[in-house]
Amino acid sequence: MRAKREFRDRGDVEVAILDALVDRQEGLTVFELRSHADTGIDELEDALAALNDDGLIETETEDGRLHITPDERVVPDPDEDNHEPTFFDRLRERFGL
């Protein structure tokens, strides 16, 4: 699952983090996020700081481990159609293919 469209105009690392968190809403550790975002620790730290400053992630410590979860505003409603049309979708719609 992907983060809501209105939160996709951020940097690549931030969007990758939000998408990973939305996909696993029970929370991820920093190390799990690093593997999902496929980035260095410095870029990950900067992106997490920016997301935290904007209130788009929440953190909690459980059994001595920091878990990061997405804010409710970021998680799309399962009943909404969050599919972004591809180039081919737009062609089919325009020309009735």
SULLIN-V112660 format. One record per residue. SS is DSSP state (h for helix, s for strand, l for the rest). PSI is psi in radians with two decimals (* if undefined). OMEGA is omega in whole degrees, 0 to 359 (999 if undefined). Layout:
BEGIN
ss->[SS & SS]
psi->[PSI & PSI]
omega->[OMEGA & OMEGA]
END
This chain:
BEGIN
ss->[l & l & l & l & h & h & h & l & l & l & l & h & h & h & h & h & h & h & h & h & h & h & h & l & l & l & l & s & l & h & h & h & h & h & h & h & h & l & l & l & h & h & h & h & h & h & h & h & h & h & h & h & h & l & l & l & s & s & s & s & s & s & l & l & s & s & s & s & s & s & l & l & l & l & l & l & l & l & l & l & l & l & l & l & l & l & h & h & h & h & h & h & h & h & h & l & l]
psi->[2.65 & 2.72 & 2.77 & 2.63 & -0.66 & -0.18 & 0.20 & 0.04 & 0.46 & -3.11 & 2.77 & -0.74 & -0.72 & -0.74 & -0.70 & -0.69 & -0.85 & -0.75 & -0.76 & -0.72 & -0.67 & -0.64 & -0.59 & 1.37 & -0.21 & -0.17 & 2.68 & 2.66 & 2.97 & -0.70 & -0.67 & -0.74 & -0.67 & -0.69 & -0.59 & -0.67 & -0.27 & 1.01 & 2.96 & 2.85 & -0.60 & -0.78 & -0.68 & -0.76 & -0.76 & -0.74 & -0.75 & -0.69 & -0.75 & -0.75 & -0.67 & -0.74 & -0.61 & 0.00 & 0.43 & -0.14 & 2.76 & 2.59 & 2.56 & 2.59 & 2.19 & 2.13 & 0.67 & 0.08 & 2.38 & 2.16 & 2.34 & 2.27 & 2.74 & 2.60 & 2.62 & -0.53 & -0.44 & -0.50 & 2.15 & 2.62 & 2.22 & -0.38 & -0.28 & 2.64 & 1.81 & 0.22 & 2.12 & 2.18 & 2.38 & 3.06 & -0.75 & -0.61 & -0.75 & -0.66 & -0.81 & -0.74 & -0.74 & -0.73 & 0.03 & 0.61 & *]
omega->[181 & 177 & 179 & 184 & 183 & 178 & 184 & 181 & 180 & 177 & 183 & 182 & 179 & 179 & 178 & 178 & 180 & 179 & 179 & 180 & 178 & 180 & 180 & 188 & 178 & 175 & 179 & 173 & 178 & 181 & 176 & 178 & 180 & 179 & 179 & 183 & 178 & 182 & 178 & 184 & 180 & 178 & 179 & 180 & 179 & 181 & 178 & 178 & 179 & 179 & 179 & 178 & 180 & 178 & 183 & 175 & 176 & 180 & 174 & 179 & 181 & 182 & 178 & 180 & 179 & 176 & 180 & 180 & 179 & 172 & 183 & 181 & 185 & 185 & 180 & 176 & 182 & 180 & 180 & 175 & 182 & 181 & 175 & 183 & 177 & 177 & 181 & 175 & 179 & 177 & 180 & 180 & 183 & 185 & 177 & 180 & 999]
END
